[in-house]
């Protein structure tokens, strides 16, 4: 019986991709009888205690630490005088400690460490504090027996940037609950009213941080004929002020939807006529396979991990080529044989990405470590 401690830092952050990944895999690891799980949950802030009710879905013992996560993973003064990580994690029994974010503990760990690094976006200049991230990655490499990542692209990128041997890195992909995304939603009009969605629309789904390149979606939409824009309004989720300013500059009036819940996400994808997702950098790109599972054609970038994830079931365009993007959108909207072919290929493509298969792969890594 392999005793494994799982890091539960980010499991209760709605719509955070790492939270989805952690929940889907840990809930499935519970079903293996050759693994004994324990968990550790750190506070996000010293003044905000954790609520055990928020963790009831996990059927294993959980230690609720009184110290905030940043003390263990970001900033630790006087660390040489402190007990090791096991003390703060409340776990001296586990043989393996599994961390689902890019930070391993700063303190020594008694046991083997596995750390999941979804991508190295800050080190590629796409966002974040590159200096902090580089130090965190150096600690991950020093502490971790193995590193997990979510795509072959991300594996190559980590190898190239951090100069480590690929034999230390395992790929455990994201998955998608295909049946959930494909099932007809029982109350579509309620969802339409809740998020102010038009009858037909072109969708950008996700955050609007700079690397998501949402401005290119807006500029591509501005290239569409007026008749197309009248028939298919643009819906953008979670806009920033810069997103809205770009829309004004390009004489585009999107419908904005914020905080789409996990329960409603499948319905929003199903209602959309096409998903446009021209991100500049992704370690994986979960919305692509979610939309494909929902039966929605996809136009996405031809860079980083996205061709690997989309397969032959999306229209790939250069992320800054807004004229090509507009042409791809029109083709998905008005060329019915092409549209149906993309939808069929999308349903086939998502079969490659199963949470059950990913959990089995993670299980095998844990028991064979």
C-alpha positions as CSV (number, residue, x, y, z in Angstrom):
1,X,0.0,0.0,0.0
2,X,1.6,3.3,-1.2
3,X,0.9,6.1,1.3
4,X,0.5,9.4,-0.6
5,X,-0.1,12.9,0.7
6,X,-1.9,15.3,-1.7
7,X,-1.6,19.0,-1.7
8,X,-5.1,20.6,-1.6
9,X,-4.1,24.2,-1.8
10,X,-6.1,25.1,-4.9
11,X,-9.0,22.7,-4.9
12,X,-11.7,25.2,-4.0
13,X,-10.9,28.0,-6.6
14,X,-13.8,27.9,-9.1
15,X,-12.9,27.9,-12.8
16,X,-9.1,27.7,-12.0
17,X,-7.7,25.1,-14.4
18,X,-5.3,23.7,-11.9
19,X,-8.2,23.3,-9.5
20,X,-10.2,21.3,-12.1
21,X,-7.1,19.2,-12.7
22,X,-6.5,18.5,-9.0
23,X,-10.1,17.7,-8.2
24,X,-10.6,15.3,-11.2
25,X,-7.4,13.3,-10.5
26,X,-7.6,13.2,-6.7
27,X,-11.3,12.1,-6.7
28,X,-10.3,9.2,-9.0
29,X,-7.2,8.3,-7.1
30,X,-9.5,7.6,-4.1
31,X,-10.9,4.6,-5.9
32,X,-7.6,2.7,-6.1
33,X,-7.2,0.2,-3.2
34,X,-3.4,0.1,-3.4
35,X,-3.1,3.8,-2.5
36,X,-3.7,5.3,1.0
37,X,-4.4,9.0,0.6
38,X,-4.0,11.8,3.1
39,X,-4.3,15.5,2.4
40,X,-3.0,18.8,3.5
41,X,-4.8,22.1,3.1
42,X,-3.1,25.4,3.9
43,X,-4.9,28.7,4.4
44,X,-4.7,31.2,1.7
45,X,-4.4,33.9,4.4
46,X,-3.4,33.8,8.0
47,X,-6.7,35.6,9.0
48,X,-8.9,33.2,7.0
49,X,-9.4,29.8,8.5
50,X,-10.4,26.8,6.3
51,X,-13.9,25.3,6.4
52,X,-13.7,21.5,6.6
53,X,-17.2,21.4,4.9
54,X,-15.5,22.6,1.7
55,X,-13.5,19.4,1.6
56,X,-16.1,16.8,2.4
57,X,-15.9,15.3,-1.1
58,X,-12.5,13.9,-0.3
59,X,-12.8,10.6,1.6
60,X,-9.5,10.6,3.4
61,X,-7.9,12.3,6.4
62,X,-7.0,16.0,5.8
63,X,-4.8,18.1,8.0
64,X,-6.0,21.7,8.1
65,X,-2.8,23.7,8.7
66,X,-2.9,26.9,10.7
67,X,-0.2,28.5,8.6
68,X,-0.8,30.1,5.2
69,X,0.4,28.5,2.0
70,X,2.9,31.4,1.3
71,X,4.9,30.5,4.4
72,X,5.6,27.0,3.0
73,X,5.9,27.8,-0.7
74,X,6.8,31.5,-1.2
75,X,8.5,33.1,1.7
76,X,10.0,31.4,4.7
77,X,12.3,33.5,7.0
78,X,14.4,31.6,9.5
79,X,13.8,28.3,7.7
80,X,16.9,26.7,9.1
81,X,15.4,26.9,12.6
82,X,12.0,25.4,11.7
83,X,10.8,21.8,11.6
84,X,10.6,20.2,8.2
85,X,7.5,20.3,5.9
86,X,6.1,17.1,7.4
87,X,5.5,18.8,10.7
88,X,3.5,21.6,9.1
89,X,1.6,19.2,6.8
90,X,0.6,17.0,9.8
91,X,1.9,13.9,8.1
92,X,4.9,11.8,9.1
93,X,3.4,8.6,7.6
94,X,3.2,9.3,3.8
95,X,6.0,8.0,1.5
96,X,5.1,10.3,-1.4
97,X,4.1,14.0,-1.4
98,X,2.2,15.1,-4.5
99,X,2.0,18.8,-5.3
100,X,-0.3,20.0,-8.1
101,X,1.2,23.5,-8.6
102,X,4.6,24.7,-9.7
103,X,5.8,25.2,-6.1
104,X,7.4,22.5,-4.0
105,X,7.9,23.2,-0.2
106,X,10.9,25.4,0.8
107,X,11.5,23.2,3.8
108,X,12.9,19.7,3.6
109,X,10.4,16.9,3.0
110,X,10.7,13.4,4.5
111,X,9.5,11.4,1.6
112,X,9.5,11.5,-2.2
113,X,8.2,14.6,-3.9
114,X,6.2,14.7,-7.2
115,X,5.4,18.2,-8.5
116,X,3.1,19.1,-11.4
117,X,4.2,22.0,-13.5
118,X,1.4,22.8,-16.0
119,X,3.5,25.3,-18.0
120,X,6.4,27.8,-17.7
121,X,4.5,30.8,-19.0
122,X,6.3,33.4,-16.8
123,X,9.7,32.1,-17.9
124,X,8.7,32.7,-21.5
125,X,7.8,36.3,-20.8
126,X,4.0,35.8,-21.2
127,X,3.0,36.8,-17.7
128,X,4.0,36.8,-14.1
129,X,7.2,37.4,-12.1
130,X,9.9,35.5,-14.0
131,X,12.5,35.9,-11.2
132,X,10.2,34.4,-8.6
133,X,9.1,31.6,-11.0
134,X,12.7,30.7,-11.9
135,X,13.6,30.3,-8.2
136,X,10.5,28.3,-7.6
137,X,11.3,26.0,-10.5
138,X,14.9,25.5,-9.3
139,X,13.4,24.4,-6.0
140,X,11.0,22.0,-7.8
141,X,13.9,20.5,-9.7
142,X,16.0,20.1,-6.5
143,X,13.2,18.6,-4.4
144,X,11.2,16.5,-6.9
145,X,11.8,12.9,-7.7
146,X,9.6,13.3,-10.7
147,X,7.8,16.3,-12.5
148,X,4.4,16.0,-14.1
149,X,3.2,18.2,-16.9
150,X,0.1,18.3,-19.1
151,X,1.3,18.0,-22.7
152,X,4.3,16.9,-24.8
153,X,4.8,20.6,-25.7
154,X,5.0,21.6,-22.1
155,X,7.4,18.7,-21.4
156,X,9.7,19.9,-24.2
157,X,9.5,23.5,-23.0
158,X,10.4,22.6,-19.4
159,X,13.4,20.5,-20.7
160,X,14.6,23.4,-22.9
161,X,14.2,26.2,-20.4
162,X,15.3,24.5,-17.2
163,X,17.9,22.2,-18.9
164,X,16.7,19.0,-17.3
165,X,16.5,15.4,-18.6
166,X,13.2,14.4,-20.0
167,X,13.4,11.1,-18.3
168,X,12.4,13.0,-15.1
169,X,9.2,14.3,-16.6
170,X,5.9,12.5,-17.1
171,X,3.0,13.7,-19.2
172,X,-0.4,13.4,-17.5
173,X,-2.9,15.3,-19.7
174,X,-6.0,17.2,-18.8
175,X,-9.2,15.3,-19.5
176,X,-12.8,16.2,-20.3
177,X,-16.0,14.7,-19.0
178,X,-17.3,14.3,-22.6
179,X,-20.7,12.9,-21.7
180,X,-21.4,15.9,-19.4
181,X,-20.5,18.4,-22.1
182,X,-22.4,16.6,-24.8
183,X,-25.7,16.0,-22.8
184,X,-28.5,18.4,-23.7
185,X,-29.0,21.0,-21.0
186,X,-32.4,20.9,-19.5
187,X,-33.0,24.7,-19.0
188,X,-31.3,26.5,-21.9
189,X,-33.5,29.6,-21.6
190,X,-32.6,30.1,-17.9
191,X,-28.9,30.0,-18.8
192,X,-29.5,32.4,-21.7
193,X,-31.2,34.8,-19.4
194,X,-28.7,34.4,-16.6
195,X,-25.7,35.4,-18.8
196,X,-27.5,37.6,-21.3
197,X,-26.7,35.4,-24.2
198,X,-28.0,36.0,-27.8
199,X,-29.9,33.4,-29.7
200,X,-26.8,32.7,-31.8
201,X,-23.3,33.9,-31.1
202,X,-19.5,33.6,-31.6
203,X,-17.8,32.8,-28.3
204,X,-14.5,33.6,-26.5
205,X,-14.4,31.6,-23.3
206,X,-11.9,32.2,-20.5
207,X,-10.0,35.0,-18.8
208,X,-8.9,38.1,-20.7
209,X,-5.3,38.3,-19.6
210,X,-2.9,39.6,-22.2
211,X,-1.5,36.1,-23.3
212,X,-5.1,35.0,-24.1
213,X,-5.0,37.5,-27.0
214,X,-8.6,38.4,-26.8
215,X,-8.0,41.6,-28.7
216,X,-7.3,39.5,-31.8
217,X,-10.8,37.9,-31.4
218,X,-12.3,41.4,-31.3
219,X,-10.3,42.6,-34.3
220,X,-11.2,39.5,-36.3
221,X,-14.8,40.0,-35.5
222,X,-14.5,43.6,-36.8
223,X,-13.4,42.1,-40.1
224,X,-16.6,40.1,-40.5
225,X,-19.3,41.5,-42.8
226,X,-22.0,43.6,-41.2
227,X,-24.6,40.9,-42.0
228,X,-22.6,38.3,-40.1
229,X,-22.2,40.5,-37.1
230,X,-25.9,41.2,-37.0
231,X,-26.7,37.5,-37.2
232,X,-23.9,36.3,-34.8
233,X,-23.1,38.7,-31.9
234,X,-19.7,38.2,-30.1
235,X,-19.8,36.9,-26.5
236,X,-16.6,37.5,-24.4
237,X,-16.3,36.2,-20.9
238,X,-14.6,37.9,-17.9
239,X,-13.6,41.1,-19.8
240,X,-11.0,43.5,-18.5
241,X,-11.2,47.2,-19.0
242,X,-8.5,46.8,-21.7
243,X,-10.8,44.3,-23.5
244,X,-13.7,46.8,-23.4
245,X,-11.4,49.6,-24.7
246,X,-10.3,47.4,-27.6
247,X,-13.9,46.7,-28.5
248,X,-14.7,50.4,-28.5
249,X,-11.7,51.2,-30.6
250,X,-12.8,48.6,-33.2
251,X,-16.5,49.6,-33.2
252,X,-17.5,46.2,-31.8
253,X,-20.2,45.8,-29.2
254,X,-19.8,42.4,-27.5
255,X,-22.1,40.8,-25.0
256,X,-20.0,40.3,-21.8
257,X,-20.6,37.4,-19.5
258,X,-18.7,37.0,-16.2
259,X,-18.3,34.2,-13.7
260,X,-19.9,31.4,-15.7
261,X,-20.3,28.5,-13.2
262,X,-18.8,25.1,-13.7
263,X,-22.4,23.7,-13.9
264,X,-23.4,26.1,-16.7
265,X,-20.3,25.9,-18.8
266,X,-21.4,23.0,-21.0
267,X,-24.6,24.8,-21.8
268,X,-22.8,28.0,-22.8
269,X,-20.5,26.0,-25.1
270,X,-23.5,24.2,-26.7
271,X,-25.3,27.4,-27.4
272,X,-22.3,28.9,-29.2
273,X,-22.0,28.7,-32.9
274,X,-18.2,28.7,-32.8
275,X,-15.4,29.0,-30.2
276,X,-12.5,31.4,-31.1
277,X,-9.5,30.8,-28.8
278,X,-6.3,32.5,-30.2
279,X,-4.1,32.2,-27.1
280,X,-0.4,33.1,-27.5
281,X,0.8,30.4,-25.0
282,X,-0.8,27.4,-23.3
283,X,0.5,24.4,-21.5
284,X,-2.6,22.6,-22.6
285,X,-5.8,24.6,-23.5
286,X,-8.8,23.0,-21.8
287,X,-11.5,25.1,-23.5
288,X,-10.6,23.5,-26.8
289,X,-11.6,20.0,-25.8
290,X,-14.5,21.2,-23.7
291,X,-16.0,23.0,-26.8
292,X,-15.3,20.0,-29.0
293,X,-17.1,17.7,-26.5
294,X,-20.0,20.1,-26.5
295,X,-20.2,19.8,-30.3
296,X,-19.0,23.4,-31.0
297,X,-16.5,24.1,-33.9
298,X,-13.2,25.6,-32.7
299,X,-10.9,28.2,-34.3
300,X,-7.7,28.4,-32.3
301,X,-4.0,29.4,-32.4
302,X,-1.4,27.3,-34.3
303,X,1.2,27.8,-31.5
304,X,2.5,26.1,-28.3
305,X,0.4,23.2,-27.2
306,X,-2.8,24.0,-29.1
307,X,-2.1,22.0,-32.3
308,X,-1.3,19.0,-30.1
309,X,-4.5,19.3,-28.2
310,X,-6.8,20.3,-31.0
311,X,-5.6,17.6,-33.4
312,X,-7.3,17.7,-36.8
313,X,-10.6,18.9,-35.2
314,X,-10.1,22.7,-35.2
315,X,-9.1,25.4,-37.7
316,X,-5.6,26.5,-36.7
317,X,-4.6,30.1,-37.5
318,X,-1.7,32.3,-36.6
319,X,-2.8,34.1,-33.4
320,X,-2.2,37.6,-34.7
321,X,-3.6,37.0,-38.2
322,X,-7.0,38.5,-37.7
323,X,-8.1,38.4,-41.4
324,X,-7.3,34.6,-41.5
325,X,-9.2,34.2,-38.2
326,X,-12.2,36.1,-39.6
327,X,-12.2,33.8,-42.7
328,X,-12.0,30.7,-40.5
329,X,-15.0,31.9,-38.4
330,X,-17.1,32.5,-41.5
331,X,-16.2,29.1,-42.8
332,X,-17.3,27.5,-39.6
333,X,-20.6,29.4,-39.6
334,X,-21.6,29.1,-43.3
335,X,-20.0,26.0,-44.8
336,X,-22.3,23.4,-43.4
337,X,-20.4,20.2,-44.6
338,X,-17.2,21.6,-43.2
339,X,-18.9,22.6,-39.9
340,X,-20.4,19.1,-39.5
341,X,-17.0,17.5,-40.3
342,X,-15.3,19.6,-37.6
343,X,-18.0,18.7,-35.1
344,X,-17.6,15.0,-35.8
345,X,-13.8,15.2,-35.6
346,X,-14.1,17.1,-32.4
347,X,-16.1,14.3,-30.8
348,X,-13.5,11.8,-31.9
349,X,-10.6,14.0,-30.8
350,X,-11.8,14.3,-27.2
351,X,-11.6,10.5,-26.8
352,X,-7.9,11.0,-26.4
353,X,-8.4,13.0,-23.2
354,X,-10.0,11.0,-20.5
355,X,-9.7,11.9,-16.8
356,X,-9.9,8.2,-16.0
357,X,-6.9,7.4,-18.2
358,X,-5.0,10.4,-16.7
359,X,-5.7,9.2,-13.2
360,X,-4.6,5.7,-14.1
361,X,-1.3,7.1,-15.5
362,X,-0.8,9.2,-12.3
363,X,-1.6,6.1,-10.2
364,X,1.0,4.0,-12.0
365,X,3.6,6.8,-11.5
366,X,2.8,6.9,-7.7
367,X,2.9,3.1,-7.1
368,X,6.1,2.6,-9.2
369,X,8.1,5.5,-7.8
